[in-house]
């Protein structure tokens, strides 16, 4: 594994109630892969990035790149940030306003021979699509262009790992989405191994090959986007990723093995579900994503539309069943039903995921 983190922990003196900023985090990132860390504010994702950069010393654990140990708390090893050959891109770009774009990109390779330096700058500006702007000043470029300059500058010294800390957060939504795709293309074309921190799930899905979900300093799951969405490893990941609710359910024996009884009827695609004996009496909570719920006027199951949010091609409906349970549903926007209207729905769940019953989960909010 190219980047290897093993049992990392970081405890800030100011942390309240003795809680660690990072606790027991282990992960691996292959050469040329892009990892993304997401989670709620204060979950430890930026602290983890600072540990990898060398800006913080771990209280426990080990960091290595290609077998070279960068930090090892037990062995009291800590390589300084400037010795790690790691590049960083920040959310504020940090470009020098008095330097041209070309000089900004050249800043980290000032000790290179002039011909090699100029060739590298030209190569990086061409990579990020800004060769035409080499002689301009940063203030003459848009926010998205400035961020690409910052990326070119970080890549110029050929870092073996690139760290990106909320690099798109200061940009508007449309630009963030487009630039995220562009950055992924640039990183792949340059063969750069990268680790990105973001609070935006769609951004993480757009950029990352593998995504880590953090919660209270711990890494809940390190997986591809599909698995995070369809096979969440914990209840927190299931609730944090995408739109969905937990509904009360029961795993029971059926004619062909076992199935899951839900307020929307029986679910039978349960190959990955535990046996009924895994939960007391088989009682559990089932994860129902908004795309698991299909609007069907012919269905005997009816639901009251409590809220709806227009998303362009679709509505996100919040629905209440007759028994009080709430579910979410994506419905094509040409099916424009009104709040307070009862509609027919049915479940189409390809991946049935269950968790231990929690009393408050049935509320669905």
N, C-alpha and C positions, 0 to 999 in steps of 0.2 A: 504494500500500500504506500502511495506517495506521501500523503500527510497522515500521521497517526497521532491521535489524542487518546490518552489512557488515564482514566480515573482523575480527571482534572477537577480541582477545587480552588475556589478563591473566596476569601472571607474579608470583607472590608471592615475596618474598625467601627465605621459609622453604621453598619448594618443593624437595624433594629431587631430585637428579640433573638439575636444571635443567628439569624438566618444567613446562609451562605449566598453570595451572588452567583456562584457556580458550584455545583456539587456533583461529584462522581460522573463527569461527562466523558464518554469514550466514543470515538467515531473514527472512520477511515475515509479518505478521499483519494480516488485513483488519479494517476497522472492524466492531465488534460481534461479532467472532469470539473464541473462547476457545482459547488454546493451552496445551498441557501439556508439561512437560519431565520425562522419566524417565531413569533410568540407575542404575548401581550407586553405592554410597557413594564419594565422592571423585571423581566423574566430571566435576564442574564445573557442575552445574545450578544450585546455589544461588549460586555465584560469578557466573554469567551473570545471574541475577536481580538481584544486587547491582549489577552494572554498569548495568543498565537503570534501577534506582532512583537511581543516582548515588552510591551508598555506596562504590563503587570507581571509580578512574580507569582506563580502558583503556590498555594499552601499545601497542595498535594497533587500527585500525578506527574505525567510525563508528556512532552511534545517532541515529535521527531519528524523530519522530512528526509525521505530516502535513506532512512536508517541513521541519519545524523541527529543526535540529541540536541535540541535547542533549549530545553528546560527539563529539569528533573528535580522535583522538590526533595526527594529522599537523598539523592546524591549531591544536592546543593549546586546543581549546574544551572546557569542562566546566561545564555548568550545574549549580548546587547542587541537592540533592534537593528542597528546599522550593520551588524555582522550576519544577519539572517537571510539576506538577499530576498526580502519580502517587500513588495510594493503595496501602497495603500491609496485608495481613492475615497475622498470624504464627500459629504453632502454639500459642503460650501465651496467646492472646487479648489479653493486656495490658490488661484492663479495670481501671478505677479502682474499688477496693472501696468507697470512701467516697462514691461518686456513684451516683445512681439510674441505671437503664437509660436513661431519657430523657436525663439529663445526660451519660452516657457517649457517646451517639449525637451529642449537640450539641457535644461537645468541639472538634471540628475546624471548627465554623462559629460560634464564639463571637462573632465580629465581625459577624455578620449582624444585620439588624434583628430585633427580638424576634418580631414576627408571622411573618416569613419563616422564622426559625429554628424556631419551634414547628411551623409547617406542614410544614417539611422533616423534622423529627424524627418527626412523626406519619406522614408518608408513608413513611419508611424502616422504621419499626416495623411498619406495616401490610404493607409489602412482604415482610418476613421473618417475618410471622405472629406478632408479639410485642406488638401494640398493648395487649393486656391486662396486660402486665408493665411498663409504662412507669415506674411508681413503685416497683418492686421494686429490691432490691440485687442485684448480680451473684451473690453466694453463694446466693441463693434460687432460682437457675436451674440447670438441668442443664448438663452440658458442651456438648451440642449446641445448646442455647438460647444459651449464652454465646458460642459461635462465631458464631451468627447475629447477635448484638448487635455483635460485632466487625466483621462484614461490613457491617451497617447503618451503623456509625460510619465505616468506610472509604468507603462510597458517598455519605454525606451531603454532602461538599463537591463532588460531581459531578466526580470525577477523570476525566481523559480515558483513563487506563489504570489497571487494578487488578492488582497483583501479589500472589499468594498463595503463601506459603512453607510447605509441608507443613502446611496448615491443619487436617487431620483426624487427624494422626498420634497425638495423645494420646487419641483416642476409641477405644472398643471396635469390633470389626470390623463388627457389624450396624449400629451407629450411623453409622460412617464411610460405608458404602454408601448409607444413606438420606439422610444429610446431603449427600453429593456430588451426588445427584440434585436435592435441594432447592436447593443453591447454583447449579447450572447453570440451573435454572428462574428463580431470582432474577436472575442475571446477564443472562439472555436477556430477561426482562420489563423490566429497566432499560436494556437496550441497551448494556451495559457491555462494552468490550473488555478482556480479561483474559489474564494469563499465570500459569499455575500450575506450581509445582514439587512433585513427589511421587515417592515410591519405589514406589508401589503401581500396578501396571499397570491393574488393574480400575478404580481411581479415575480414572486418566488417561483411560481409554476412556469412563467414565461422564460426565466433565465436558468433555473437550476436543473441539473440532471438528477440530483438527489437533494432532498429537503429535510431539514431537521426542525421539529416542533419543540420549543422549550417552554417550561412552566416552572416557576419558582426555583430557578437555577438548575433544573434537571432537564436532560434531553429525553423527552417522552417517546420520540420515534425518529429514526433516521432512515428515510426510504424514498422511493420515487413517488411522484405526485399521484399516480393512479392508486397505489397501495394506501397512501395516506387517506385518500378520499373513500375508497371502497373497502379497505381492510385496516381501519385504524387500530392501533395497538392498545389504546387506552380510551377511557371515557372522555378525558380531556381533549385528546386529539379529535375524537369523533364530534365533539361539540364545537371545537374551534375551527375546524376546516369545513367550508361550504355552508349551505343552508340545510338545516335538519332539526328534528326534535327526537326526544326519547319517549316512546309510548309503552305503557304497561303490556306485558305479554307473558306467555307461558309456553315452555317447551314440553311437548307431550309425545307419547308414542302414537304413531299412526300406522296405517296399513303397510306402508313401505319404509319403515324405519321410524323417524320422528319428524315432527313439524313444529311450527311456532304459531300459536294462536294469538291473534292481535285484534284490536277493535275493527280492523278492516278485513277480517277473515283470516284463513290459514295461509301461512307462507311455507312453501315446500322446498325451495332451493337452499338447503341448510347444510351443505357438505362441510362448511367450515365452522358450524355452530357446535358448542359443547353438547354433551348428552343431557337429558333432563335431570339426571342426578347431580349435575354440576351446581345447580341452584336449589335452595330449599323449596320443595314442592314444584320445582321447575319454573318458579316465578322469576321473571327477569324484566329488563327493559330492552326494547328493540329500537335500533336506530332507523329512522325513516327520513331519508333525504327528500328534498323538494322534488327531485326528478324521479323519485320512487312512486309518487302519487299522480295518478292519471285522471284527468277530468273525463267522466263517462256518464252521460245522462241516462244510459240504460242500466247503470249499476243500482242495486238495491241499497247500497250504503250512501247515505245523504250527509252533507256537511254544510254548515252555515258559514258564509263568507263574512269574516269579522274585519279583515283589513285587506287592502290590495295595493301593490306598488308597481307602477308602470316601469318596465325595463326595455322599452322599445319593441322588440320582437315578441315579448312575453310579459305577462303579469306574474308577480310573486304573490300568491294568495295565502293569507293566514286563515285556516279553516277550523271550525269547532264541530266535532262529532256530537251525536245525540247524547252520548255518555259523558260529555264534557272534555274529552281528550282533544288536544289541538295538534294539527299537522300543517305542514307547508306544502305548497304545490306550485310548480311552474306551469302556466297555462298560456297557450298562444294568445297574443293580444287581440286577435279578431274574435276571441271568445270573451267579450266584454260584459261579464256579469256584474251585478251591483252588490255593494255591501249590504248585508241583511238578507240576501237571496240564498236559498238552499239549492245545492247542485249535487249531482251524482259523482262519486269518486271511487276508484279502486286502486289497489296496490300492485305495482309491477316491480318487484325487488329482485335484482339479479344476485346481490351479495347480502345475505341476511347476517347482520352483526348484532350480537346481544351482549349486555353487560349486567352485573348484579343490580337488583332493584334499588332505586333510591326514591324515597317518598316524594321529594320535591320535583323529580324529573317529569312527572305526569303533567305538570303545568305547561310545559312546552315553550315557555317564554325565554 
